[in-house]
Amino acid sequence: MATLGGPGREAGAALLAWYDRHRRRLPWRAAPGERADPYRVWLSEIMLQQTTVAAVKSYYAVFLTRWPTVADLAAAEDGAVMAAWAGLGYYARARNLLACARVVAGGAFPATRESLRALPGVGDYTSAAIAAIAFGEPVPVVDGNVERVVSRLTRLDRPPKTAKRAVEDAVAAMLPADRPGDFAQAMMDLGATICTPRSPACALCPLRPVCAAAAHGDMQDYPVKAPKRARSVWHGVAFVPVRPDGTVLLRRRPARGLLGGMAEVFGSAWGATPQEPLAHAPFAADWTPAGSIAHGFTHAELTVDVYRAQAEADAPAPAGAWWALPADAGLPTVMKKIVTRALAMHDPA
């Protein structure tokens, strides 16, 4: 197996010169050479986990307006934060966001990668990113974009997830000690805008002179992909009763687990196809099929059969509550699909 070499400090300097001219203007970033606000860096990095910059921008603006400091966020109600997060996905991040804010609010953000790693929801990548960008610690920061850049620079012969230490070492070899935060963001920007997964713009890349894949003309072969794991197939049923005033019956999911703490419709667990669908209804009613919805999770494909019923104005709320939509629900995307499917059906005569 080939050893993982790579470019050194001169390449890092060339990348920083490119970054100073072409960096993305993002709301959580400081100007080149300036130190960023740790709260803004942390908030953006948690939001950006497994999510795109385009998807995060509007959520980031809302959070910063409602909770401009970590102390404000720590004092927020859980339900308000979960509702503001709805649609951003991976809801454990929102629970960890609150938990972390409440740890930090009594003092200040730790300033090193090692100490940041102990905070709720802060893993290897996030701790390194905050340490480098907000506190100037010269540590290698490796996300998916950086893995792709390093894989091409070195023609890494295995999936980068299986060579984490080697990838970090390659980044560290280029890392300028005086601007570690800017360098980290420069590597991210290079991967996001130039060294893209498909059709990389090698002619514009400041690292092309030292890129092994560009020299061999086989950039598209990197990074080497790991074998795909089969995704699970889930089925479920959901029930949406609607009162004359338009409110629907919802409940809260358990705090732990998938979509933890979010609002949901009543229905079955997700897994095998329910054999007696109506047994999962919240109460006896004239339940009418309203079609099905499909939703994809990272590890599973879900199909839900939706049922709707017209409820009386004084209908009970067993283990749930009647909610007006959409203002106060904060529904995750899959639940929005279910409710939208039910409400698209005409009221029964």
Secondary structure, DSSP 8 states (H G I E B T S, - for coil): --------HHHHHHHHHHHHHH----TT---TTS---HHHHHHHHHHHTTS-HHHHHHHHHHHHHH--SHHHHHTS-HHHHHHHHTTS--THHHHHHHHHHHHHTTS----SHHHHTTSTT--HHHHHHHHHHHH--------HHHHHHHHHHHT-SS-GGG-HHHHHHHHHHH--TT-HHHHHHHHHHHHHHTS-SSS--GGG-TTGGG-HHHHHT-GGG-S--------EEEEEEEEEEE-TTS-EEEEE--SSSTTTT-EE-EE--SBS--SSGGGGSSS----EEEEEEEEE-SSEEEEEEEEEEE--TT---TTSEEE-TTTTT---HHHHHHHHHHHTS----
